[in-house]
Amino acid sequence: MKKDSWNAWCLANPAVAELLKVMIAYENDPSRLVWSQALVEPTNIEDRRDYAEKVLAIAKANRSGDVVEEALIWLIGVAPAYFDTSDADRIIEKDYLQSENLAALCWNYILPPHTASKEHLLSQLINESPHERVRAHALFCLAASKLSTDPELAKQLFKKVSEEYSSIEAVEPRDSLELFSKAGAAWSVEPKVSLVLASVVEQIFRPFPLGSAAQQCLFELEHLSVGAQAQPTIGTDADGKVMKLDDYRGKIVMLVFFGDWCQPCRSMYPHEWSLVQQFKSQPFTIVGVNSDPADLLKKIIEEKTVQWPCFWDGGSNGGPIASQWQVQAWPTVYILDDKGVIRFTNPPRDLEGLSKCMTQLLAEMKH
């Protein structure tokens, strides 16, 4: 809805004006500017629930029109961390299932909590929406929501997206007013999601082809997730000597994508050194994939900052090995067992957590 028509509708409909007032009050709530502190403030959570209840009550009393649809989309995007939005899901399903505006709504259903009403609505959109774009988004988002609970189903759904909707461009969340563009910031709980889901969420606010994104997710599920066989990885070290990841088969391998330009990567050096010392008599090795210029990699090796095998990946964080492994964050860590199977993805980066991973896998080798 255009801003002018929104304003005109508000003037003609007191209930809508009340709805807008509630939503703007929420957006202007100073407590939202300090989410990390507000999370532990029950009073603030109650205030947020109060906002959500008012929006839902007004929507229930005015079950038609673009404004109510916008309000429900806003509510579903803002409130699920602290408010049950099942009623809003059901209103959308009953009154707005034929709407062409629901593609962006689907993004809200990727993140937890994953409820029965969310899954049912996505399924209904897949089967009954007359709009190809909406069906495509519902299918993609249902697949993404299944990544951590049913990866096999997620694979099937992503494959269907890549086959049937490869030309569909992802849409951004509705932005009828600046009010709605800020709704995504209202998530009050950091979701604990898989590496795959994190990469999906990262892309939500920029256009991308759904088919390509589905293929990327399929690749990550099949080749970069726990239980997958590590890909054959070939490169060279800083001196140009050929290296192969398979050469370390028979050992527990901590594969670390790092760069000396990256402060979190540098903060891992002491832990890596400790692991090397702790397991020096065991079949264990660290293998680095380095994104620095070759001279810098040689320097940190000469200075004994790094004393384990390292691929040199072309001097950038978009090198061929990082691209092959679809690395999006630095450092990225995979731990492989002695058979080359990925057993941990991005484990805790503290020494205790890393040590536990190695100890577990080394113990398994003895049985």
C-alpha positions as CSV (number, residue, x, y, z in Angstrom):
1,M,0.0,0.0,0.0
2,K,1.3,3.4,-1.0
3,K,2.0,5.9,1.9
4,D,-0.7,8.3,0.7
5,S,-3.4,5.6,0.5
6,W,-2.3,4.3,3.9
7,N,-2.8,7.8,5.4
8,A,-6.1,8.2,3.6
9,W,-7.3,4.8,4.9
10,C,-6.2,5.7,8.4
11,L,-8.2,8.9,8.3
12,A,-11.3,7.0,7.2
13,N,-11.0,4.1,9.6
14,P,-10.5,4.9,13.3
15,A,-9.6,1.2,14.0
16,V,-6.7,1.4,11.6
17,A,-5.6,4.7,13.0
18,E,-5.5,3.0,16.4
19,L,-3.6,0.1,15.0
20,L,-1.0,2.4,13.5
21,K,-0.7,4.3,16.8
22,V,0.1,1.1,18.6
23,M,2.6,0.0,16.1
24,I,4.4,3.3,16.0
25,A,4.5,3.3,19.8
26,Y,6.2,0.0,19.7
27,E,8.8,1.3,17.2
28,N,9.5,4.3,19.3
29,D,9.8,2.5,22.6
30,P,13.2,3.5,23.9
31,S,13.7,0.0,25.5
32,R,14.0,-1.4,22.0
33,L,17.2,0.5,21.6
34,V,18.9,-1.6,24.3
35,W,17.7,-5.1,23.6
36,S,20.5,-6.9,25.4
37,Q,19.6,-5.1,28.6
38,A,15.9,-5.2,28.0
39,L,15.8,-9.0,27.6
40,V,16.3,-9.6,31.2
41,E,13.6,-7.0,32.2
42,P,10.3,-8.8,32.6
43,T,8.5,-5.5,32.7
44,N,9.7,-4.6,29.2
45,I,8.8,-8.1,27.9
46,E,5.3,-7.5,29.3
47,D,5.2,-4.2,27.5
48,R,6.0,-5.9,24.3
49,R,3.4,-8.5,24.8
50,D,0.9,-5.7,25.5
51,Y,1.8,-4.1,22.1
52,A,1.3,-7.5,20.4
53,E,-2.0,-8.2,22.1
54,K,-3.4,-4.8,21.0
55,V,-2.3,-5.3,17.4
56,L,-3.9,-8.8,17.4
57,A,-7.1,-7.6,19.0
58,I,-7.6,-4.8,16.4
59,A,-6.8,-7.2,13.6
60,K,-9.4,-9.7,14.8
61,A,-12.0,-6.9,15.0
62,N,-11.2,-5.7,11.5
63,R,-10.8,-8.8,9.4
64,S,-10.2,-7.2,6.0
65,G,-8.1,-4.8,4.1
66,D,-4.5,-4.2,3.2
67,V,-3.8,-2.4,6.5
68,V,-4.8,-5.4,8.6
69,E,-2.8,-7.7,6.4
70,E,0.2,-5.4,6.9
71,A,-0.4,-5.3,10.6
72,L,-0.4,-9.1,10.8
73,I,2.8,-9.4,8.8
74,W,4.3,-6.8,11.1
75,L,3.2,-8.8,14.2
76,I,4.4,-12.1,12.9
77,G,7.8,-10.5,12.2
78,V,8.2,-8.7,15.5
79,A,6.6,-10.8,18.2
80,P,7.4,-14.5,18.0
81,A,10.2,-14.4,20.5
82,Y,7.9,-13.5,23.3
83,F,4.3,-13.8,22.0
84,D,2.4,-16.7,20.5
85,T,1.5,-15.5,17.0
86,S,-0.6,-18.6,16.1
87,D,-3.8,-16.6,16.0
88,A,-2.2,-14.2,13.5
89,D,-1.1,-17.2,11.4
90,R,-4.6,-18.6,11.3
91,I,-6.1,-15.2,10.3
92,I,-3.6,-14.9,7.5
93,E,-4.5,-18.5,6.4
94,K,-8.3,-17.9,6.6
95,D,-8.6,-14.4,5.2
96,Y,-5.4,-13.6,3.1
97,L,-4.2,-16.9,1.6
98,Q,-4.8,-15.6,-1.9
99,S,-2.8,-12.4,-1.3
100,E,0.1,-11.7,-3.5
101,N,1.9,-9.9,-0.6
102,L,2.8,-13.0,1.4
103,A,6.2,-13.9,-0.1
104,A,8.0,-11.6,2.3
105,L,5.9,-13.0,5.2
106,C,7.5,-16.4,4.7
107,W,10.9,-15.2,5.8
108,N,9.6,-14.8,9.3
109,Y,9.0,-18.6,9.4
110,I,12.6,-19.6,8.9
111,L,13.6,-18.6,12.4
112,P,12.5,-20.3,15.6
113,P,10.2,-20.9,17.3
114,H,8.9,-23.4,14.6
115,T,5.3,-23.9,15.4
116,A,2.6,-26.2,13.9
117,S,0.6,-23.1,12.7
118,K,3.7,-21.7,10.9
119,E,4.4,-25.0,9.1
120,H,0.7,-25.4,8.2
121,L,0.5,-21.9,6.8
122,L,3.6,-22.5,4.7
123,S,2.2,-25.8,3.4
124,Q,-1.1,-24.1,2.6
125,L,0.7,-21.4,0.6
126,I,2.7,-24.0,-1.3
127,N,-0.4,-25.9,-2.3
128,E,-3.0,-23.1,-2.7
129,S,-1.5,-19.7,-3.4
130,P,-2.3,-18.6,-6.9
131,H,1.0,-16.6,-7.0
132,E,4.1,-18.4,-8.2
133,R,6.4,-16.1,-6.2
134,V,4.5,-16.8,-3.0
135,R,4.6,-20.5,-3.5
136,A,8.3,-20.4,-4.3
137,H,9.1,-18.4,-1.1
138,A,6.9,-20.7,1.1
139,L,8.7,-23.7,-0.3
140,F,12.2,-22.3,0.3
141,C,11.4,-21.1,3.8
142,L,9.8,-24.4,4.7
143,A,13.0,-26.1,3.6
144,A,15.1,-23.7,5.6
145,S,13.0,-24.2,8.7
146,K,13.6,-27.9,8.5
147,L,17.4,-27.7,8.3
148,S,18.1,-28.5,11.9
149,T,15.2,-30.9,12.6
150,D,14.8,-32.9,9.3
151,P,17.8,-32.3,7.0
152,E,16.6,-35.1,4.6
153,L,13.3,-33.3,4.0
154,A,15.1,-30.0,3.7
155,K,17.2,-31.5,0.9
156,Q,14.1,-32.7,-1.0
157,L,12.4,-29.3,-0.6
158,F,15.5,-27.3,-1.7
159,K,15.9,-29.6,-4.7
160,K,12.3,-28.8,-5.7
161,V,12.9,-25.1,-5.4
162,S,16.0,-25.3,-7.6
163,E,14.1,-27.4,-10.2
164,E,10.8,-25.5,-10.3
165,Y,11.5,-22.0,-9.2
166,S,15.1,-21.3,-10.4
167,S,14.1,-18.0,-12.1
168,I,12.2,-16.5,-9.1
169,E,14.0,-13.6,-7.5
170,A,13.8,-13.4,-3.7
171,V,11.8,-10.5,-2.4
172,E,12.7,-8.4,0.6
173,P,10.4,-8.0,3.5
174,R,7.6,-5.5,2.9
175,D,8.6,-1.9,3.2
176,S,5.4,0.1,2.9
177,L,6.6,2.4,5.6
178,E,9.9,2.8,7.4
179,L,8.0,1.3,10.3
180,F,8.1,-2.1,8.7
181,S,11.6,-1.9,7.5
182,K,12.7,-1.9,11.1
183,A,10.6,-4.9,12.2
184,G,13.4,-7.4,11.6
185,A,15.5,-5.8,14.3
186,A,12.9,-6.8,16.9
187,W,14.1,-10.4,17.3
188,S,15.0,-10.6,21.0
189,V,16.6,-14.0,21.1
190,E,19.7,-15.0,19.1
191,P,18.6,-18.2,17.4
192,K,20.8,-21.2,17.8
193,V,20.8,-22.4,14.2
194,S,23.0,-24.5,12.0
195,L,25.7,-23.0,9.8
196,V,23.4,-23.5,6.8
197,L,20.5,-21.7,8.3
198,A,22.8,-18.8,9.4
199,S,23.9,-18.4,5.8
200,V,20.3,-18.3,4.7
201,V,19.3,-15.8,7.3
202,E,22.3,-13.6,6.3
203,Q,20.9,-13.3,2.8
204,I,17.4,-12.5,3.7
205,F,17.7,-8.7,3.3
206,R,19.4,-8.7,-0.1
207,P,17.9,-9.9,-3.4
208,F,19.1,-13.3,-4.7
209,P,17.8,-16.0,-7.0
210,L,15.9,-18.6,-4.9
211,G,17.1,-21.4,-7.2
212,S,20.8,-20.5,-6.6
213,A,20.3,-20.2,-2.9
214,A,18.6,-23.6,-2.8
215,Q,21.5,-25.1,-4.7
216,Q,23.9,-23.5,-2.2
217,C,22.0,-25.0,0.7
218,L,21.9,-28.4,-0.9
219,F,25.6,-28.3,-1.4
220,E,26.2,-27.3,2.3
221,L,23.9,-30.1,3.5
222,E,25.6,-32.7,1.3
223,H,29.2,-31.6,1.6
224,L,29.7,-29.3,4.6
225,S,27.4,-30.6,7.3
226,V,28.2,-33.0,10.2
227,G,28.3,-36.5,8.8
228,A,29.4,-35.5,5.3
229,Q,32.7,-36.7,3.8
230,A,35.1,-33.9,3.5
231,Q,35.6,-32.7,-0.1
232,P,38.8,-33.6,-1.9
233,T,40.8,-30.4,-1.3
234,I,44.1,-29.7,-3.2
235,G,46.2,-26.6,-3.1
236,T,49.7,-25.4,-2.3
237,D,51.6,-24.1,0.7
238,A,53.3,-20.7,0.8
239,D,56.3,-22.2,-1.0
240,G,54.2,-23.6,-3.8
241,K,54.5,-27.2,-2.6
242,V,51.3,-29.2,-3.4
243,M,49.1,-30.2,-0.5
244,K,46.2,-32.5,-0.3
245,L,43.7,-32.7,2.6
246,D,43.5,-36.4,2.0
247,D,47.1,-36.8,2.9
248,Y,46.1,-36.4,6.6
249,R,43.6,-39.2,6.5
250,G,44.1,-41.5,9.5
251,K,44.5,-38.4,11.8
252,I,42.0,-36.2,13.6
253,V,42.2,-32.9,11.6
254,M,41.2,-29.5,12.7
255,L,40.7,-27.6,9.5
256,V,40.9,-23.8,10.2
257,F,40.2,-21.1,7.7
258,F,42.1,-18.1,9.0
259,G,44.0,-14.9,8.2
260,D,46.4,-12.9,10.3
261,W,44.3,-9.8,9.3
262,C,41.5,-11.3,11.4
263,Q,41.6,-10.6,15.1
264,P,39.4,-13.6,16.1
265,C,41.7,-15.8,14.1
266,R,44.8,-14.4,15.9
267,S,43.1,-15.0,19.2
268,M,43.0,-18.7,18.4
269,Y,46.8,-19.0,17.9
270,P,47.4,-19.7,21.7
271,H,44.7,-22.4,21.8
272,E,46.0,-24.0,18.6
273,W,49.5,-24.1,20.0
274,S,48.1,-25.7,23.2
275,L,46.3,-28.3,21.2
276,V,49.4,-29.2,19.3
277,Q,51.3,-29.6,22.5
278,Q,48.5,-31.5,24.3
279,F,48.1,-34.0,21.5
280,K,51.6,-34.2,20.1
281,S,51.9,-37.9,20.6
282,Q,48.4,-38.6,19.2
283,P,47.2,-38.9,15.5
284,F,46.1,-35.3,15.4
285,T,47.0,-32.3,13.3
286,I,45.8,-28.8,12.5
287,V,45.6,-27.9,8.9
288,G,45.2,-24.2,8.1
289,V,43.7,-22.5,5.0
290,N,45.3,-19.1,5.0
291,S,44.0,-16.0,3.3
292,D,47.0,-13.7,3.8
293,P,49.5,-12.7,1.1
294,A,52.1,-15.4,0.8
295,D,54.9,-13.3,2.3
296,L,52.8,-12.8,5.5
297,L,52.1,-16.5,5.7
298,K,55.8,-17.2,5.4
299,K,56.6,-14.6,8.0
300,I,54.2,-16.0,10.7
301,I,55.5,-19.5,10.0
302,E,59.1,-18.3,10.3
303,E,58.2,-16.5,13.6
304,K,56.7,-19.7,14.8
305,T,53.3,-18.1,15.3
306,V,51.9,-20.9,13.1
307,Q,53.7,-24.3,13.1
308,W,51.3,-26.6,11.3
309,P,50.6,-27.3,7.7
310,C,48.8,-24.5,5.9
311,F,47.3,-24.2,2.4
312,W,48.0,-20.8,0.9
313,D,44.6,-19.7,-0.6
314,G,45.7,-17.0,-3.0
315,G,46.0,-14.1,-0.7
316,S,42.3,-13.2,-0.2
317,N,39.3,-14.4,1.8
318,G,37.6,-15.4,-1.5
319,G,40.3,-17.9,-2.5
320,P,39.6,-21.1,-4.3
321,I,39.6,-23.3,-1.2
322,A,37.5,-20.9,0.8
323,S,35.1,-20.7,-2.1
324,Q,34.9,-24.5,-2.4
325,W,34.0,-24.7,1.3
326,Q,31.7,-21.7,1.0
327,V,33.4,-20.0,3.9
328,Q,31.5,-16.9,5.0
329,A,33.0,-16.1,8.3
330,W,36.5,-15.9,9.7
331,P,37.7,-18.1,11.4
332,T,35.7,-21.1,10.2
333,V,36.6,-24.4,11.8
334,Y,35.8,-28.0,10.8
335,I,36.9,-31.0,12.8
336,L,37.3,-34.2,10.8
337,D,37.7,-37.7,12.1
338,D,40.4,-40.2,11.0
339,K,38.2,-41.2,8.0
340,G,37.8,-37.7,6.8
341,V,34.2,-37.3,7.9
342,I,33.1,-33.9,9.2
343,R,32.2,-34.4,12.9
344,F,32.1,-30.8,14.2
345,T,31.4,-27.5,12.4
346,N,32.4,-24.3,14.1
347,P,33.0,-25.9,17.5
348,P,33.5,-23.6,20.6
349,R,36.8,-21.7,20.0
350,D,37.9,-21.9,23.6
351,L,40.7,-24.4,24.5
352,E,38.5,-26.5,26.7
353,G,35.8,-26.9,24.1
354,L,38.3,-27.8,21.3
355,S,40.1,-30.2,23.5
356,K,36.9,-32.1,24.3
357,C,36.2,-32.5,20.6
358,M,39.7,-34.0,20.0
359,T,39.6,-36.2,23.0
360,Q,36.2,-37.6,21.9
361,L,37.4,-38.4,18.4
362,L,40.7,-39.9,19.5
363,A,38.9,-42.1,22.0
364,E,36.6,-43.4,19.2
365,M,39.7,-44.3,17.1
366,K,40.8,-46.7,19.9
367,H,37.5,-48.7,19.8
